[in-house]
Amino acid sequence: MAAKLTERENYLMMLDGKEPEWVPIYSFGPMPGETRPCTSAIFTPPFIGEFRMKGGGKDVWGVNYVGSDSTGKAILPEPGNFILDDVEKWHDVIKAPSLEGIDWEKVVKDGMDGLYKMGYNREDSALSYNMHAGYFQDFVAFMGFENGLCALYEEPEEVKALMDYICDWYTEVEEHILDILKPDCIDLMDDVSTWRAPFISEQMYHDIFLPCHDREAKLARDRGMRITMHCCGEASEFIDDWLSIGVSGWDPAQLSNDIDAIQAKYGNKLAIMGAWDARGRLIEPDVTDEEIRQSVRDTMDRYAKGGGFAWCGGYLGAVGDQEVIRKNKVLFEEVYRYGDAFYGNGPEVHKVVGTYGKA
């Protein structure tokens, strides 16, 4: 029996607070071991995201990012090479690139051509728009964590002015692109937390960073697009703020948060896209395939009832690490098998359209 819905339709149903026909699988890009199209592909304007696709280099603000195969191509600001040492001098250092003369139709075409080359099929997978890793993340990339956190407490008005400045530029780009691209969602991002606690207070987030997220989110709300938030770590303090700007899905919603309490409070108003972490027994060298599979069943049984849940998680490691690939194969086989049948409406044989997400 063929799928009644596409991956796209099933995923958007979940974001709309409805029970989907099977458990959607959300990821930030193809995971080693995945064998189906992603539920959602992320579009980033090439002139903004090119440095990430290359595995490093300077971003639009001049921050140099570095990465390696050992980190699975994940990149971070080059240690010790920050571009701003005094937040009061940001006007002299942070310069928004000119947008004059940009052919926005071509920007969209070039970005979509890149996704199509990866096998993306727009009918089967949702399309999300994202430009950057977040305002807090941009700020600490400019200054480093130590100087950045000090500046937040010592000169909050200067930080806010800087965030407003870069937000002006990001939203101008967004306004040019959204009506051409017509994505299903806008993906907001900001890793404002560690595993056990936020880097900043709830009030500081509300006063300095939320207004920037809200300006981007308003462009989505005005166009009837869904809004999701990526935030790692223990971040439950910020959920009310996210909901206030229209967020309906949170990834990766890690287990350092009390997911049971969050679901009890918010129900399907906030889809949990995660609640599985490769930690503890799951990363022991002698973990068995059955233990990996059981972790999938336990996660879905606990968090997926009634909808409001998407699988988001997998093993990460060095590029080409065969054990990571093997474990992910075991993991996703069970995610597909158990998730397809979870609500009783999933397909017996899941039709694959395109190759986006294949290992």
C-alpha positions in Angstrom: 0.0 0.0 0.0 1.5 3.3 -1.0 1.8 6.2 1.4 -1.4 8.3 1.7 0.7 11.4 2.4 4.1 12.6 1.4 6.8 13.1 4.0 6.1 16.8 3.6 2.4 16.6 4.2 2.9 14.2 7.2 5.5 16.6 8.8 3.4 19.7 8.3 0.4 17.9 9.8 2.5 17.4 12.9 3.6 21.0 13.1 -0.1 22.0 12.8 -0.8 20.1 16.0 -2.5 17.1 14.4 -1.6 13.5 14.8 0.3 12.4 11.7 -0.1 9.1 9.9 3.4 8.0 10.9 6.2 9.4 13.0 8.1 12.1 11.0 11.9 12.1 10.9 13.5 15.5 11.2 17.2 16.1 10.7 19.4 19.1 9.9 20.7 17.3 6.8 21.2 13.7 5.6 22.3 11.5 8.5 24.6 8.5 7.9 22.3 5.6 7.6 19.1 7.4 6.5 17.6 5.8 3.4 14.6 8.1 2.8 14.0 11.7 1.8 14.3 14.1 4.7 10.9 15.5 5.9 12.3 19.0 5.5 15.2 20.4 3.6 16.8 23.7 4.6 17.3 26.5 2.0 20.0 29.1 2.9 20.9 31.8 0.4 24.2 30.6 -1.2 26.0 33.9 -0.6 25.2 33.5 3.2 25.7 29.8 3.7 28.5 29.0 1.2 31.2 28.9 3.9 29.3 26.1 5.7 29.0 24.0 2.5 32.7 24.4 2.0 33.5 23.2 5.5 34.8 26.5 6.7 35.9 30.0 5.7 34.6 33.5 6.5 30.9 34.3 7.0 29.3 37.4 5.7 30.4 39.3 8.8 34.1 38.3 8.5 34.2 35.6 11.2 36.5 32.7 10.1 35.1 29.2 10.7 37.1 26.0 10.8 36.2 22.3 10.9 37.6 18.9 10.2 36.7 15.4 9.2 37.1 14.3 12.8 34.1 16.5 13.8 31.9 15.2 11.0 32.5 18.5 9.1 30.9 20.5 11.9 32.5 24.0 12.0 33.0 26.6 14.6 34.6 30.1 14.8 38.4 29.8 14.7 39.6 29.7 18.3 41.4 32.8 19.4 40.7 34.7 16.2 37.7 36.8 17.1 36.9 40.0 15.2 35.4 42.2 18.0 37.2 42.8 21.3 35.2 45.8 22.6 31.4 45.8 22.0 31.3 49.6 22.1 33.4 49.6 18.9 31.1 47.3 17.0 30.1 50.2 14.6 33.7 50.2 13.3 34.0 46.5 12.9 30.7 44.9 12.0 29.7 46.0 8.5 26.6 44.7 6.8 27.3 43.6 3.2 25.7 45.6 0.5 22.6 44.1 -1.1 22.5 46.5 -4.0 22.1 44.9 -7.4 21.5 41.4 -6.2 19.4 39.3 -8.6 17.1 37.6 -6.0 15.5 35.3 -8.5 19.0 33.9 -9.3 19.8 33.6 -5.6 16.7 31.4 -5.2 17.4 29.4 -8.3 21.0 28.7 -7.4 20.1 27.7 -3.9 17.4 25.3 -5.1 19.6 23.9 -7.8 22.0 22.9 -5.0 19.2 21.1 -3.2 18.1 19.4 -6.4 21.6 18.1 -7.0 21.4 16.4 -3.6 18.2 14.7 -4.8 15.7 16.9 -3.0 12.2 16.7 -4.3 9.9 19.5 -3.3 6.7 17.5 -3.6 8.0 14.9 -1.2 9.9 17.0 1.4 9.0 20.3 3.0 11.1 23.3 2.4 12.4 25.5 5.3 14.2 28.8 5.1 17.2 29.6 7.4 20.0 32.1 7.2 22.2 31.7 10.3 22.8 29.8 13.5 21.3 32.5 15.7 21.7 36.0 17.1 23.4 34.8 20.3 25.6 32.5 18.3 26.6 35.3 15.9 27.4 37.5 18.9 29.7 35.0 20.6 31.2 34.3 17.2 32.2 37.9 17.0 33.6 38.2 20.5 34.1 34.7 21.9 32.2 33.4 24.9 34.2 35.0 27.6 34.2 38.5 26.2 30.7 38.1 24.8 29.1 37.1 28.1 30.9 39.9 29.9 29.6 42.4 27.4 26.1 41.1 27.8 26.2 41.9 31.5 28.2 45.1 31.2 26.9 46.7 28.0 23.5 45.2 27.3 22.3 48.3 25.3 25.3 48.1 23.0 24.7 44.4 22.4 21.1 45.1 21.7 22.0 47.8 19.2 24.4 45.4 17.5 21.7 42.6 17.3 19.2 45.1 15.9 21.8 46.1 13.2 22.4 42.6 12.0 18.7 41.8 12.2 18.0 44.7 9.9 20.2 43.0 7.3 18.9 39.5 7.8 15.3 40.6 7.6 16.0 42.6 4.4 17.4 39.5 2.8 14.4 37.5 4.0 11.9 39.9 2.7 13.5 39.7 -0.8 13.5 35.9 -0.8 10.4 34.6 0.9 7.9 35.6 -1.8 10.0 34.0 -4.5 11.0 30.9 -2.6 7.6 30.3 -0.9 8.9 27.9 1.7 6.7 25.9 4.0 8.6 26.9 7.2 11.1 29.3 8.6 13.7 27.6 10.9 14.9 29.9 13.6 18.1 28.8 15.4 20.0 29.9 18.5 21.9 27.7 20.9 21.6 29.7 24.0 22.1 26.8 26.4 24.5 24.2 27.6 23.3 20.6 28.3 22.4 21.5 31.9 21.5 25.3 31.9 21.2 28.4 29.7 24.2 30.7 29.1 22.0 33.7 29.8 19.0 34.6 31.9 15.4 34.3 30.6 15.0 38.1 30.9 18.2 38.7 28.9 17.0 36.4 26.2 13.6 38.1 26.2 15.0 41.7 26.1 17.9 41.3 23.6 17.5 38.2 21.4 13.8 37.4 21.2 12.9 40.7 19.4 15.3 39.7 16.6 13.7 36.2 16.3 10.3 37.9 16.4 11.1 40.1 13.5 12.1 37.1 11.4 9.1 35.2 12.6 6.7 38.0 11.8 7.6 37.7 8.1 6.6 34.0 8.3 3.4 34.7 10.3 2.3 37.3 7.7 2.6 34.7 5.0 1.1 31.8 6.9 4.3 29.8 7.2 5.1 27.5 10.0 8.0 28.4 12.4 10.4 26.1 14.2 13.2 26.7 16.7 16.5 24.9 16.9 18.0 25.2 20.4 20.3 22.6 22.0 20.6 22.1 25.7 18.3 22.8 28.6 16.1 25.6 27.2 12.7 25.0 28.7 12.8 28.5 30.2 12.4 30.0 26.8 9.4 28.0 25.5 6.8 30.6 26.4 8.7 33.3 24.5 9.0 31.0 21.5 5.3 30.2 21.5 4.5 34.0 21.7 6.2 34.5 18.2 4.5 31.5 16.6 7.0 28.6 17.0 5.2 25.3 16.8 8.2 22.8 16.7 11.4 22.6 18.7 14.5 20.6 17.8 16.5 18.8 19.1 14.6 19.0 22.5 17.3 17.2 24.4 16.7 15.0 27.4 18.3 17.4 29.8 14.9 19.0 29.6 11.8 17.5 31.4 10.1 16.5 28.2 7.2 14.8 30.1 6.4 18.1 31.9 6.7 20.1 28.7 4.3 17.9 26.8 1.9 17.9 29.8 1.9 21.7 29.8 1.9 22.5 26.1 0.5 19.4 24.4 0.7 19.5 20.6 1.1 23.3 20.6 4.8 22.6 20.6 6.0 19.6 18.6 9.0 17.9 20.2 11.4 17.1 17.5 14.0 15.1 19.4 13.9 13.6 23.0 16.6 11.0 22.0 20.3 11.5 22.7 23.3 9.3 22.0 24.5 9.3 25.6 25.2 6.9 28.4 24.7 3.2 27.5 24.0 4.1 23.9 27.6 5.2 23.3 29.3 2.4 25.1 31.6 0.3 22.8 29.6 -2.9 23.6 26.1 -1.5 23.1 24.0 -4.1 21.3 21.9 -3.6 18.2 18.9 -4.6 20.3 19.6 -1.9 22.9 19.7 0.7 20.1 16.4 -0.6 18.7 14.8 -0.7 22.1 15.8 3.0 22.7 13.8 3.9 19.6 10.7 2.0 20.8 11.0 3.4 24.4 11.3 7.0 23.0 8.3 6.8 20.7 6.2 5.0 23.3 6.9 7.7 25.8 6.7 10.9 23.7 4.9 10.2 20.4 1.4 9.3 21.6 -1.2 11.6 20.1 1.2 13.4 17.8 3.3 16.4 18.5 6.5 14.4 18.0 9.1 13.9 15.3 12.2 11.7 15.5 15.3 13.8 15.6 18.6 12.1 16.6 21.4 9.9 15.4 25.0 9.0 16.0 27.6 11.6 15.0 31.3 11.1 14.5 34.2 11.4 12.1 33.5 11.4 8.4 33.6 7.8 7.1 33.5 6.2 10.6 32.1 2.8 9.7 30.9 2.1 13.2 28.9 5.4 13.3 27.4 4.5 9.9 26.6 0.9 11.1 24.9 2.1 14.3 22.9 4.7 12.4 21.7 2.0 10.0 20.4 -0.1 12.9 18.9 3.0 14.5 17.0 4.2 11.4 15.8 0.8 10.5 14.0 0.7 13.8 12.9 4.4 13.5 11.3 3.6 10.1 9.8 0.2 11.1 8.4 1.3 14.5 7.5 4.8 13.4 5.6 3.8 10.3 3.3 1.6 12.3 3.0 3.7 15.4 -0.3 5.5 14.6 -1.7 2.6 12.7 -2.0 4.6 9.5 1.5 4.5 8.1 2.4 2.8 4.8 3.4 -0.8 4.6 5.9 0.0 1.9 7.2 3.6 2.2 7.6 5.1 -1.3 10.9 6.9 -1.7 10.9 9.9 -4.0 14.3 11.2 -4.9 17.5 10.4 -3.0 17.8 13.3 -0.6 18.9 11.8 2.7 20.5 8.6 1.4 23.8 7.6 2.9 
